[in-house]
Amino acid sequence: MALAPDTPRSRLRALDGLRGLACLGILVLHVWMFDHGDAGRMPKTALDYAIGELRLGVALFFVLSGFLVYRPFVAAALDGRDGPGIGRYAFKRAARILPGYWAAVVGVFVLLRAIDHPFAITAAQLPRFAFFAQNQSIATLNRLDPPMWTLAVEVSFYLLVPVVGLLALRLGRGRGRQMALVAALLATGAGLIAAAHFGGWPETTTTSLVTNLSIFAAGMAAAAFVHGREISRRSGYSLIVAGVALVVADAVWHELGLTPFVWRATLADQPAAIGFALLIVGLAASPARVRVLEVPPLTTAGTLSFGIYLWHFPTIYLLRAAGWWSPDLLVALASTTAISGALALFSWKVLEQPAVRWSHRVRRTADTPTPRTAAAARDRSRAAAEAALAAGPSRT
């Protein structure tokens, strides 16, 4: 993953650390949910309230995806060059997610059938999961591996990005026009959230891109703002502090119910999404550093986040079915993290990383000009190299 040719490596580590933080936060949340339920749902402590708001890790994932996946398209528009090829883009996205995801779908299917878990699905329902359509049916929604619902939303976003990218290219190099485009997406998403609440839309709709569009759009806005721009260290820290404050305010607002429900339902987690976008801008466009995001445990979790996200819930299933689940929250966290981390490492080394490297080799081979066309292709190759540096092999 690279942001620009001159972007310091520390900024890349910080974004990996953010992804790792989101992933581990969701893991902690889900282990706590089982622990809290087993304890008879005792009155919540301040720590319980804080853990409950780790749910915002999903919004952070979506904002990061909006930033990283859309960045090559808006970078091309702002630079006045051709955008990424749609075929290449689709190939890269498929190589990144399908091997690990399909392996998890099959593995969890076998596990749940073996332990006779109530969330098990039939073989006839597998194609819905294989093609990310599980959220569109009540029969499969939140079954098998519940966190997978977000992958279906992610893939919907991947399909939308080239369409928005084409509009961005048509709008040209003006940053104001590019920001207006993503602002329109954000406003549309906000309107859809309100419509879903007042219209009583079903869960099959509220677990789709329709009501999550504004979260991705916040990350897209960050990408449009950051490209080709460097802000001061002081401005970077100011954005980071403002972003964190917005995220914390969103969490407190929701957890304590500080306003009537209608406001919380219609605004949802858009304040947190904007906060995450400000945080990303502060980290990616300035020399400001948050060193805790660069520590190896977090950056490693960021690298393995896809596998950990896919396998931590099945790990909980397995531990509970085998009678190995501990009533001690820290022990349950340690065992879930160890097993899902090992599965994620295997997935990364055996499936995900080889697929990503293979996709890069195929792309390089396809882009290699013949001797007769080398001179004519020189400028196009240089532009492609610059685009690759701007886009990078994101791990979203």
N, C-alpha and C positions, 0 to 999 in steps of 0.2 A: 504494500500500500504506500503510495507516495502522493504528496499534495502539490508539490511544485519542484522544479529542479534544484532550488536552493533551500528547500525546507529542511531545517535541522532534524536530525534523527529523533531528538527528544520530543518533538511535537508528534511524531508518529507513535512513539511509545506511549505518550499521554492518551492518544485516542484508543490504542489497544487497551490501555489501563481502564479507560471509561467503559469499554465493552466488557472487560473482565469484571468490573464493578457491577454492571447491570446483571450479568450472568450469575454471579455469586449471590447478589441480592435476591434474585428470584429463587435460587436454590434454598437460601435461608428461609424465605417466606413460606415455601411449600413444606419444608420440614417442620417449621413452626406450626403450620396449619394442622398437621396431623398430631403433633405434640399437644397443642392447645385443645384439640378435639378429644384426644384420649384423656385429658385431665378434667373433662366435664365442662369445658368452656367456662372456666372460672372468670370472675371479673378481671378486666384487662388492667395491666400495669402500664406505666409510661413506656417501658421497653416493648410491651406488646403492641401498643399503638404505633411506635416507631417501626417495628418489624412489619406491621400490616401495610405500611406505606412503601415498603420495598417493591410493591406491585408496580411502582413507577419505572422499574427497570424495563418493562415492556415498552413504555413510551420512549425511553432512552434508546433502546434498540431501533425503534422506528425512526427517530430523529437522525441517528447515525446512518441508517440506510438511506434516508432522504439525502443526506449530505454526500455520502460516498458514491452512491449509485448515479445520482443526477449530475455530479460534478463534471465528468468528462463532456457531457452535452452542453452545459452552460459555459464551460471553459472554451469549447469550440466556438460557441456563439459570440462570446466576448472577445475572442482572438480573431474573429473573422475568417475562420477556416472551416473545412468540412467536419461534420460531426462523426462520431463513431459509426461504423457500419452496423446495421441492424442485425445482420447475420452473426457477426463477430460478438456483438453485445449479447445476443441470445445464447450463443455457444458458451461464452464465458460464464454467464449466470447459471446455465444448466450444469456446467462442469463443477461449479462451486458448490451447489446445494444438492443435486440429485443423488450422487453416490452415497453420501452420508445419510441423507434423508430416507432414501429407499431402503437402505440397510436397517435403519432404525425402525421403519414401518414393519418390515418383515420380522425383525428380531422381537419387537414388542408384541406383535401378533402371536408369535409362537409362545412367548413367555406367558401371556395372559390366558391363552388356551390351556397351557400346561398347568397353571395354578387355579384354573377355573374362576378367574376374576370377573366380577360383574361388568367391568368396562370392556371386556373382550368383544370383538366383533366377528362376524361370519366372513368366510372367504369371499362371498359374493360382494361384501362391502369394501373389500380391499382396494378395488380400483378408485373408489372415492378418495381414499387417502393418497394413493399413488399419484393422482392427478390434482391434488389440493382442493378437492370439492367437498371435503368433510363438513365444512361449516354450513353448507347449503341444505342440509337435511337434519331434522331433529333426531333421526335414528342414529346418526354418526357424530353429531356435534358433541364435543367434550367427551368422546369415547376414545378407547385405545390409549393414547398418550395426550391428555388434555392440553398441555402447552403447545402442541402442534397447531392449534388454531391460528396462532400468529404467523406460522409459515405460509398458510393459505393466504393471509392478508398480504404478506411480503411479496408473494408471487404475483398477486394482482397488481401490486405497485410496480413490479418489474415490467409488466405488460403496459402500464400507463406511461412509464418514463420516456420511451421513444416518441410517443405522440406529443408529450409536452416538449421534448427535446426538439422535435421538428418545428413546433411553434417558436421555441427560443431561437432557433437558427433563422427563421423568417423575420423575427424582430430585430436581429442584428446586434451590433456591438454596444449599444447604449445600456449602461448598467441600470439606469432608471427604468427602462422598459423591461429588462429582465427581472428586476425586483417587483415591478407591477404584475408581471405574469404569475410569479409564485405567490404574491399577495392575493391575487384573485383566486388561486387554488385554495389558499388558507381560508379566505372568506367563504368560498363555496363549501369547504369541509365544515366550517363552523355552522353554516346554515343547515347542512344535512344532519348534524348532531341535534340541533334544535328541532328539526322536522321529525327526526326519529323519536324524540321524547314526546312531543305534543301529538304525534300521529300514532303512538303506540306500536311502532314497527317491531316485527318479531326478532327474536335473537339471531335467527339466520341472517338477518340484515345487519344487526348491530355488531356482529362479529365478522364484518367484511370491511373492505377498503372504504366503503361508503361513509362510515362513521369514524374512520381513522385517517382520512385524507389530510386533514389539517395538521396532524402530528407529523406525517412525512413532509408536508409542505414547509413546516418550520425548518427542517434540516435542509430542504432545497433552497430556502431563502439564505441560510448560512453559506451554502455553496456559491450562490450568486454574489454574495457580499465579499467573500474571502478571495476569490480568484484574482490573482495579479495584484493583490493589495497587502501592504504591510502596515500594521498600526503599532503605536508605541507600547513599550512594556507597561507603562502606567495605564493606558487605555485597555490593554489586555487584562490586567488584573481587575480593573473596574468592571469589565464585562463578566469576568469569572465570578466575582462577588455578587453582581446583580443576578446572574443566572442561578447561582446556588440559592440566593434569597427567594427567587420566584419559585423554585422547586420546593423549598421548605415551606413556603407560604401555601402552595397548592396542597401539600401533604397535610398540614395542620388544618387548613380550611375543610378538606374532605373528611379527615378522620374525626374531627370534633364537631362537624356539622354546624359551622359558624354562621351559615346563612340558610334560608329556606331551601328545601331540596330542589325546587325547580331551577334555582340558579346553578346549583352544583351539577344537575343533570344536563343542563343546556350548555354550560361552559366546559363541562367534563374536565379533562386534564390538559387543556390547551395552555393555561398559564405555565404548567411544568414544561410542556413542549417548547414554548418560547424560551424558558429558562435554560433548557438543555442546549438550544440553538445558540444562545448567547455564550454559554460555556464553551461550546465547540469553536465559535469565532475567536474567543479570547485565547484559546489554546493553539488554534491553527494559523492565526494571522498576526501573532505578536511573539516577541521573545519571552513572554511570561511563561513561567514553568510552575507546575504543581507536582513536586517531586514524588509525592505519595502515589500518584498515578503511574509513575515510571518504575516502581519496584517490581522485581521479577515475578512474585506471586500473582500480581494483578495482570501484568502483560502476558504471562503464560496462560492465565485464565482467559484472557482476551483471545489468544490464539486458538485455544481449545473450546471457546464459548459455544460454538455451534453444537459440538458433540455433547458437552455438558448439559446444554439446554435440552437436547433431545433425550438424553439418557437418565437424567436425575429422577424424573418421575417414575419410570420403570424400575429404577433402583429401589425407590421407596416401596413400590409394590412387592418386589422380591424380598426385601428385608422383613417386611411385615408378614408375608405369607410363610416365610421360613421360620418365623419366631425369633428373628435376630434383631428386631426393632427395640431400641432402648428407650425407656421412659425419660431418660436424661437427655435434654435438648442438645447439649454439647456433644454427647456421644453419638446421638442420632445424626447430627450434622457431620461429624468426623467420618462416620461410616458411609453416609450417602455421598459425601464429597470424594472420598477415596475411591469408591467403586465407580461412580459416574465419571470421575476424572480419569481412571484407568481405561474405561470404555471409550471416552472421548479421545484419549491419546492414541489408542489403537485405531479409531476411526480416522483421526487426522493423518497418522503415519501411513496407513494402509489404503485408505480410500480418498480422503479429501485432498491432501497435499499432492499425491501422484496425479489426480485428475486435474488439479489446477496447473501443475507443471506441464502435463500433456497438452492442455488447451493452449498454453503459451507457446509450446513448440509448434503446434499445428498452425497457430496464427503467424508465427515467424516464417514458417515454410511457405504459407500462402502468400505472404507479403514479399518474398524474395524475388527480385526481378531477374529476367533472363538477360544475357549480355547485350542482346539487341535493344532491350528497352531500358537498360540501366541508366543511360544518360537522361532519357526523358522522364524517368521515375525518380530522379534524385531529389527534386523538391518535394514530391509527394512523400517520399520515405522520411525526409527530415521532419515534415509536418506530423507524420504518423508517430515518429519517435517522441516528439514533443507532447503529442496527445497521450501516449503511453505513460510518460512521466507524470502528466497531470492526473491521469485516471488511476494508474497503479492497480495491482492485484488486490483489490479490497477483500477483506475477509468477512463481509457481511453475508 
